[in-house]
Amino acid sequence: MGKCCSSAFMGAAHDWLQTYGSHMVVLSASATTSATIASAALASAATPSGDYTQGVGDTSGVKVTIATHSGCTIDASGTATHICLYDLGDTWCYQTTCTSQALTSGTVDIPAWDVEILDPA
């Protein structure tokens, strides 16, 4: 038998993300500690567990979709390049790139996005 992985194992990864990814922040650079997240933060939103929806992956495996967050206040000017899920402590959970966009003032909308874990090949 080749590589295999149970959907329960992959779902547990998404459960962990849902438990510890209580906040989403738009960043001007990649950040993996509370200090670098704070220095690169442009806008943020709370992401309670109800903002996460688990389902079947688009290609294979499983995915979790993080809900749209509209009207997030821009706290600092800069060019958005990344989005990070984290808790308010020091747990960095997941980071991805986003469409580069200059943020200066007002609000920003963060569209829904997915974290997908593919079946092993």
C-alpha atoms as one frame of an Amber mdcrd trajectory, in Angstrom:
protein
   0.000   0.000   0.000   1.248   3.507  -0.818   0.848   6.549   1.355  -2.549
   7.012   2.966  -4.117   9.234   5.551  -7.488   9.103   7.253  -9.885  11.993
   6.834 -10.126  12.068  10.655  -6.398  12.898  10.819  -6.768  15.708   8.274
  -9.929  16.954   9.982  -8.050  17.114  13.292  -5.619  19.603  11.723  -8.557
  21.798  10.782 -10.049  21.399  14.257  -6.768  22.674  15.721  -6.816  25.648
  13.335 -10.409  26.419  14.309  -9.520  26.217  18.019  -6.354  28.327  17.925
  -6.959  30.617  14.929  -9.147  33.043  16.847  -7.919  36.080  14.892  -7.076
  36.896  11.305  -4.686  39.700  10.454  -3.775  41.309   7.142   0.001  41.745
   7.013   2.498  43.788   5.038   5.082  40.964   5.259   5.401  37.346   6.303
   5.239  37.055  10.105   5.485  34.042  12.430   5.785  35.460  15.958   3.571
  37.778  17.965   6.193  40.535  17.627   6.496  40.256  13.836   2.726  39.945
  13.463   2.260  43.148  15.487   4.864  45.048  13.454   3.418  43.975  10.080
  -0.305  44.207  10.967  -2.467  46.429   8.779  -5.998  45.242   9.694  -7.522
  42.402  11.701 -10.734  40.578  12.550 -11.864  38.085  15.168 -12.447  34.622
  13.717 -14.646  32.673  16.144 -15.209  28.965  15.533 -18.436  29.704  13.624
 -16.346  31.385  10.897 -14.799  28.010   9.976 -16.627  25.478   7.799 -15.083
  22.064   7.159 -15.819  20.170   3.969 -14.510  17.975   1.195 -11.485  19.396
  -0.615 -11.845  20.874  -4.100  -9.204  18.494  -5.497  -9.042  15.787  -2.831
  -8.740  15.502   0.927 -10.481  18.021   3.155 -10.667  21.789   3.471 -11.808
  24.424   5.891 -13.282  27.664   4.584 -12.764  30.833   6.582 -15.755  33.188
   6.247 -15.714  36.607   4.597 -14.915  39.516   6.900 -16.236  42.826   5.603
 -15.435  46.303   6.839 -12.256  45.512   8.776 -10.733  48.742  10.043  -7.348
  49.592   8.546  -5.085  50.286  11.529  -1.860  51.035   9.629  -0.909  52.007
   6.076   1.037  49.600   3.903   0.764  47.033   1.154  -1.137  43.890   2.101
   0.777  40.759   1.072  -0.212  38.062   3.588  -3.083  36.920   5.795  -2.332
  35.092   9.038  -4.529  33.157  11.453  -3.328  33.257  15.074  -4.488  33.489
  18.650  -3.853  36.514  20.826  -1.073  34.670  22.635   1.981  33.465  20.790
   0.410  30.700  18.670   0.904  31.306  14.983  -1.437  28.957  13.111  -1.489
  29.461   9.358  -0.330  32.063   6.867  -0.996  32.544   3.176  -0.358  35.187
   0.573  -3.076  37.506  -0.654  -3.565  39.797  -3.627  -1.172  42.685  -3.107
  -3.177  45.778  -2.270  -2.249  49.183  -0.876  -4.162  49.950   2.339  -4.161
  53.506   3.665  -7.322  54.297   5.615 -10.937  53.277   6.018 -11.822  49.598
   5.839 -10.879  46.498   3.891 -12.944  43.436   2.997 -11.295  40.034   3.379
 -12.989  37.484   1.102 -13.645  33.890   2.152 -10.657  31.623   1.624  -9.737
  27.962   2.102  -7.066  25.907   3.779  -6.991  22.577   1.945  -5.114  19.417
   2.863  -4.808  17.079  -0.114  -4.892  13.315   0.097  -1.391  11.806   0.105
  -0.140  10.787  -3.330
